[in-house]
Amino acid sequence: MGKLIIVPTPIGNLEDITLRAIRALKECELILAEDTRTSGKLLKHLEINTPKRSYHLHNEHNIVEQLVSELSVSDTTFCLVSDAGTPAISDPGFLLVRACLENDIEVETLPGATALVPALVNSGLPCDRFVFEGFLPHKKGRQKRIQALVEETKTMVFYESPYRIVKALTEFSEAFGEDRKCSVSREISKLYEETARGTLAEVKKHFEIKAPKGEFVIVISGKE
């Protein structure tokens, strides 16, 4: 039997990768990458020449069985990486992990970079218990998901794009109330990292005035 290793990659600063992750990427037989071009830049920086193969949202259903078959008949190790952060957290990976486990293929997940934890801790909101919602649906089911969280008492964490950040903050204000405390972090660990804290109304106004850029993590306090 082979082995699958889930390898987190930096979400910004390339120095955030761990020594253990570098060793895994060097020693494995194949790197499954969400975008081989994006991962190629990191691997070139790290002087890693391991072969790469695409594994992304649009092909994962079609190639999972093939990958499991390859891992089942040989003593080989594949590493799975996403463009940034930890695979399977709002990125492809879950299907392959599940399929490997169902076929008694060892899965090892390395600790490492993910956007939600630094944004949550940096928010100043309670982080002993929280719910992670990831990306909300763009259209169908969006309002239903938000309404289902109206009575949530734990801190809530969401991912959002710059194109919908103001819309999301508006929808949260309407559902949770404009005075609900929140924190919005963008470009975590990158040159222009920023965190805006305050009420939903205040943070919404901030990004209405300042053109939003980068990837966003929204942290909202639960209902008191």
Contacts in CASP RR format, 6 or more apart in sequence:
PFRMAT RR
TARGET T0000
AUTHOR 0000-0000-0000
METHOD contacts of the structure
MODEL  1
MGKLIIVPTPIGNLEDITLRAIRALKECELILAEDTRTSGKLLKHLEINT
PKRSYHLHNEHNIVEQLVSELSVSDTTFCLVSDAGTPAISDPGFLLVRAC
LENDIEVETLPGATALVPALVNSGLPCDRFVFEGFLPHKKGRQKRIQALV
EETKTMVFYESPYRIVKALTEFSEAFGEDRKCSVSREISKLYEETARGTL
AEVKKHFEIKAPKGEFVIVISGKE
1 71 0 8 1.000
1 72 0 8 1.000
1 75 0 8 1.000
1 104 0 8 1.000
1 105 0 8 1.000
1 106 0 8 1.000
2 71 0 8 1.000
2 72 0 8 1.000
2 74 0 8 1.000
2 75 0 8 1.000
2 76 0 8 1.000
2 77 0 8 1.000
2 78 0 8 1.000
2 105 0 8 1.000
2 106 0 8 1.000
3 71 0 8 1.000
3 76 0 8 1.000
3 77 0 8 1.000
3 78 0 8 1.000
3 105 0 8 1.000
3 106 0 8 1.000
3 107 0 8 1.000
3 108 0 8 1.000
4 71 0 8 1.000
4 77 0 8 1.000
4 78 0 8 1.000
4 79 0 8 1.000
4 80 0 8 1.000
4 96 0 8 1.000
4 97 0 8 1.000
4 100 0 8 1.000
4 105 0 8 1.000
4 106 0 8 1.000
4 107 0 8 1.000
4 108 0 8 1.000
5 24 0 8 1.000
5 28 0 8 1.000
5 77 0 8 1.000
5 78 0 8 1.000
5 79 0 8 1.000
5 80 0 8 1.000
5 107 0 8 1.000
5 108 0 8 1.000
5 109 0 8 1.000
5 110 0 8 1.000
6 79 0 8 1.000
6 80 0 8 1.000
6 86 0 8 1.000
6 87 0 8 1.000
6 88 0 8 1.000
6 93 0 8 1.000
6 97 0 8 1.000
6 107 0 8 1.000
6 108 0 8 1.000
6 109 0 8 1.000
6 110 0 8 1.000
7 21 0 8 1.000
7 24 0 8 1.000
7 25 0 8 1.000
7 79 0 8 1.000
7 80 0 8 1.000
7 81 0 8 1.000
7 87 0 8 1.000
7 110 0 8 1.000
8 17 0 8 1.000
8 18 0 8 1.000
8 21 0 8 1.000
8 81 0 8 1.000
8 85 0 8 1.000
8 86 0 8 1.000
8 87 0 8 1.000
8 110 0 8 1.000
8 111 0 8 1.000
8 112 0 8 1.000
8 113 0 8 1.000
8 114 0 8 1.000
9 17 0 8 1.000
9 21 0 8 1.000
9 39 0 8 1.000
9 42 0 8 1.000
9 81 0 8 1.000
9 82 0 8 1.000
9 83 0 8 1.000
9 84 0 8 1.000
9 85 0 8 1.000
9 113 0 8 1.000
10 16 0 8 1.000
10 17 0 8 1.000
10 42 0 8 1.000
10 84 0 8 1.000
10 85 0 8 1.000
10 113 0 8 1.000
10 189 0 8 1.000
11 84 0 8 1.000
11 85 0 8 1.000
11 113 0 8 1.000
11 114 0 8 1.000
11 115 0 8 1.000
11 188 0 8 1.000
11 189 0 8 1.000
11 190 0 8 1.000
12 84 0 8 1.000
12 113 0 8 1.000
12 187 0 8 1.000
12 188 0 8 1.000
12 189 0 8 1.000
12 190 0 8 1.000
13 189 0 8 1.000
13 190 0 8 1.000
14 42 0 8 1.000
14 45 0 8 1.000
16 112 0 8 1.000
16 113 0 8 1.000
16 189 0 8 1.000
17 42 0 8 1.000
17 46 0 8 1.000
17 113 0 8 1.000
18 110 0 8 1.000
18 111 0 8 1.000
18 112 0 8 1.000
20 110 0 8 1.000
21 110 0 8 1.000
21 112 0 8 1.000
22 46 0 8 1.000
22 48 0 8 1.000
24 77 0 8 1.000
24 79 0 8 1.000
24 110 0 8 1.000
25 31 0 8 1.000
25 43 0 8 1.000
25 46 0 8 1.000
25 48 0 8 1.000
25 50 0 8 1.000
25 79 0 8 1.000
25 81 0 8 1.000
26 48 0 8 1.000
26 50 0 8 1.000
27 77 0 8 1.000
28 50 0 8 1.000
28 77 0 8 1.000
28 78 0 8 1.000
28 79 0 8 1.000
29 50 0 8 1.000
29 51 0 8 1.000
29 76 0 8 1.000
29 77 0 8 1.000
29 78 0 8 1.000
30 50 0 8 1.000
30 51 0 8 1.000
30 52 0 8 1.000
30 53 0 8 1.000
30 76 0 8 1.000
30 78 0 8 1.000
30 79 0 8 1.000
31 39 0 8 1.000
31 43 0 8 1.000
31 50 0 8 1.000
31 51 0 8 1.000
31 52 0 8 1.000
31 53 0 8 1.000
31 78 0 8 1.000
31 79 0 8 1.000
31 80 0 8 1.000
31 81 0 8 1.000
32 52 0 8 1.000
32 53 0 8 1.000
32 54 0 8 1.000
32 55 0 8 1.000
32 67 0 8 1.000
32 78 0 8 1.000
32 79 0 8 1.000
32 80 0 8 1.000
32 81 0 8 1.000
32 96 0 8 1.000
33 39 0 8 1.000
33 40 0 8 1.000
33 52 0 8 1.000
33 53 0 8 1.000
33 54 0 8 1.000
33 55 0 8 1.000
33 81 0 8 1.000
33 82 0 8 1.000
34 54 0 8 1.000
34 55 0 8 1.000
34 56 0 8 1.000
34 57 0 8 1.000
34 81 0 8 1.000
34 82 0 8 1.000
34 83 0 8 1.000
34 87 0 8 1.000
34 91 0 8 1.000
34 92 0 8 1.000
35 54 0 8 1.000
35 56 0 8 1.000
35 83 0 8 1.000
36 52 0 8 1.000
36 53 0 8 1.000
36 54 0 8 1.000
38 83 0 8 1.000
38 84 0 8 1.000
39 52 0 8 1.000
39 81 0 8 1.000
39 83 0 8 1.000
40 52 0 8 1.000
43 49 0 8 1.000
43 50 0 8 1.000
43 52 0 8 1.000
50 79 0 8 1.000
55 63 0 8 1.000
55 67 0 8 1.000
55 80 0 8 1.000
55 92 0 8 1.000
55 93 0 8 1.000
55 96 0 8 1.000
56 92 0 8 1.000
57 92 0 8 1.000
60 92 0 8 1.000
60 93 0 8 1.000
60 95 0 8 1.000
60 96 0 8 1.000
61 95 0 8 1.000
64 95 0 8 1.000
64 96 0 8 1.000
64 99 0 8 1.000
65 99 0 8 1.000
67 78 0 8 1.000
67 96 0 8 1.000
67 99 0 8 1.000
68 96 0 8 1.000
68 99 0 8 1.000
68 100 0 8 1.000
68 103 0 8 1.000
68 105 0 8 1.000
70 76 0 8 1.000
70 78 0 8 1.000
71 78 0 8 1.000
71 100 0 8 1.000
71 103 0 8 1.000
71 105 0 8 1.000
72 103 0 8 1.000
72 105 0 8 1.000
80 87 0 8 1.000
80 93 0 8 1.000
80 96 0 8 1.000
81 87 0 8 1.000
82 91 0 8 1.000
82 92 0 8 1.000
82 93 0 8 1.000
83 91 0 8 1.000
84 113 0 8 1.000
85 91 0 8 1.000
85 112 0 8 1.000
85 113 0 8 1.000
85 114 0 8 1.000
85 115 0 8 1.000
86 109 0 8 1.000
86 112 0 8 1.000
86 113 0 8 1.000
86 114 0 8 1.000
87 93 0 8 1.000
88 94 0 8 1.000
88 97 0 8 1.000
89 114 0 8 1.000
89 116 0 8 1.000
90 134 0 8 1.000
90 135 0 8 1.000
90 159 0 8 1.000
97 107 0 8 1.000
100 106 0 8 1.000
100 107 0 8 1.000
101 107 0 8 1.000
113 189 0 8 1.000
115 159 0 8 1.000
115 185 0 8 1.000
115 188 0 8 1.000
115 215 0 8 1.000
115 217 0 8 1.000
116 132 0 8 1.000
116 134 0 8 1.000
116 157 0 8 1.000
116 159 0 8 1.000
116 217 0 8 1.000
118 185 0 8 1.000
118 188 0 8 1.000
118 189 0 8 1.000
119 157 0 8 1.000
119 183 0 8 1.000
119 185 0 8 1.000
119 188 0 8 1.000
119 195 0 8 1.000
119 217 0 8 1.000
119 219 0 8 1.000
120 127 0 8 1.000
120 130 0 8 1.000
120 155 0 8 1.000
120 157 0 8 1.000
120 217 0 8 1.000
120 219 0 8 1.000
121 127 0 8 1.000
122 183 0 8 1.000
122 185 0 8 1.000
122 195 0 8 1.000
123 155 0 8 1.000
123 182 0 8 1.000
123 183 0 8 1.000
123 185 0 8 1.000
123 195 0 8 1.000
123 197 0 8 1.000
123 219 0 8 1.000
124 183 0 8 1.000
124 197 0 8 1.000
125 155 0 8 1.000
125 181 0 8 1.000
125 182 0 8 1.000
125 183 0 8 1.000
125 219 0 8 1.000
125 220 0 8 1.000
125 221 0 8 1.000
126 154 0 8 1.000
126 155 0 8 1.000
126 221 0 8 1.000
127 155 0 8 1.000
129 154 0 8 1.000
129 155 0 8 1.000
130 154 0 8 1.000
130 155 0 8 1.000
130 156 0 8 1.000
130 157 0 8 1.000
131 149 0 8 1.000
131 152 0 8 1.000
131 154 0 8 1.000
131 155 0 8 1.000
131 156 0 8 1.000
131 157 0 8 1.000
132 157 0 8 1.000
133 145 0 8 1.000
133 149 0 8 1.000
133 156 0 8 1.000
133 157 0 8 1.000
133 158 0 8 1.000
134 157 0 8 1.000
134 158 0 8 1.000
134 159 0 8 1.000
135 158 0 8 1.000
135 159 0 8 1.000
135 160 0 8 1.000
136 142 0 8 1.000
136 145 0 8 1.000
136 146 0 8 1.000
136 158 0 8 1.000
136 160 0 8 1.000
136 168 0 8 1.000
137 145 0 8 1.000
138 164 0 8 1.000
142 171 0 8 1.000
143 171 0 8 1.000
146 171 0 8 1.000
146 172 0 8 1.000
146 175 0 8 1.000
147 175 0 8 1.000
149 156 0 8 1.000
149 175 0 8 1.000
149 176 0 8 1.000
150 175 0 8 1.000
150 176 0 8 1.000
150 223 0 8 1.000
151 223 0 8 1.000
152 222 0 8 1.000
152 223 0 8 1.000
153 222 0 8 1.000
153 223 0 8 1.000
153 224 0 8 1.000
154 222 0 8 1.000
155 219 0 8 1.000
155 220 0 8 1.000
155 221 0 8 1.000
155 222 0 8 1.000
156 219 0 8 1.000
156 220 0 8 1.000
156 222 0 8 1.000
157 217 0 8 1.000
157 218 0 8 1.000
157 219 0 8 1.000
157 220 0 8 1.000
158 168 0 8 1.000
158 217 0 8 1.000
158 218 0 8 1.000
158 219 0 8 1.000
158 220 0 8 1.000
159 215 0 8 1.000
159 216 0 8 1.000
159 217 0 8 1.000
159 218 0 8 1.000
160 168 0 8 1.000
160 216 0 8 1.000
160 217 0 8 1.000
160 218 0 8 1.000
161 215 0 8 1.000
161 216 0 8 1.000
162 186 0 8 1.000
162 212 0 8 1.000
162 213 0 8 1.000
162 214 0 8 1.000
162 215 0 8 1.000
162 216 0 8 1.000
165 184 0 8 1.000
165 207 0 8 1.000
165 212 0 8 1.000
165 216 0 8 1.000
165 218 0 8 1.000
166 204 0 8 1.000
166 207 0 8 1.000
166 208 0 8 1.000
166 212 0 8 1.000
168 218 0 8 1.000
169 182 0 8 1.000
169 184 0 8 1.000
169 200 0 8 1.000
169 203 0 8 1.000
169 204 0 8 1.000
169 207 0 8 1.000
169 218 0 8 1.000
170 204 0 8 1.000
172 180 0 8 1.000
172 182 0 8 1.000
172 200 0 8 1.000
172 218 0 8 1.000
172 220 0 8 1.000
173 180 0 8 1.000
173 200 0 8 1.000
173 201 0 8 1.000
173 204 0 8 1.000
176 200 0 8 1.000
176 220 0 8 1.000
176 222 0 8 1.000
176 223 0 8 1.000
177 200 0 8 1.000
178 199 0 8 1.000
178 200 0 8 1.000
178 201 0 8 1.000
179 199 0 8 1.000
179 200 0 8 1.000
179 201 0 8 1.000
180 199 0 8 1.000
180 200 0 8 1.000
180 220 0 8 1.000
180 221 0 8 1.000
180 222 0 8 1.000
181 197 0 8 1.000
181 198 0 8 1.000
181 199 0 8 1.000
181 200 0 8 1.000
181 220 0 8 1.000
181 221 0 8 1.000
182 197 0 8 1.000
182 198 0 8 1.000
182 199 0 8 1.000
182 200 0 8 1.000
182 203 0 8 1.000
182 218 0 8 1.000
182 219 0 8 1.000
182 220 0 8 1.000
182 221 0 8 1.000
183 195 0 8 1.000
183 196 0 8 1.000
183 197 0 8 1.000
183 198 0 8 1.000
183 203 0 8 1.000
183 218 0 8 1.000
183 219 0 8 1.000
184 195 0 8 1.000
184 196 0 8 1.000
184 197 0 8 1.000
184 203 0 8 1.000
184 207 0 8 1.000
184 216 0 8 1.000
184 217 0 8 1.000
184 218 0 8 1.000
184 219 0 8 1.000
185 193 0 8 1.000
185 194 0 8 1.000
185 195 0 8 1.000
185 216 0 8 1.000
185 217 0 8 1.000
185 219 0 8 1.000
186 192 0 8 1.000
186 193 0 8 1.000
186 194 0 8 1.000
186 195 0 8 1.000
186 212 0 8 1.000
186 213 0 8 1.000
186 214 0 8 1.000
186 215 0 8 1.000
186 216 0 8 1.000
186 217 0 8 1.000
187 193 0 8 1.000
187 194 0 8 1.000
187 213 0 8 1.000
187 214 0 8 1.000
187 215 0 8 1.000
188 215 0 8 1.000
188 217 0 8 1.000
192 213 0 8 1.000
196 203 0 8 1.000
196 206 0 8 1.000
196 207 0 8 1.000
197 203 0 8 1.000
200 220 0 8 1.000
END
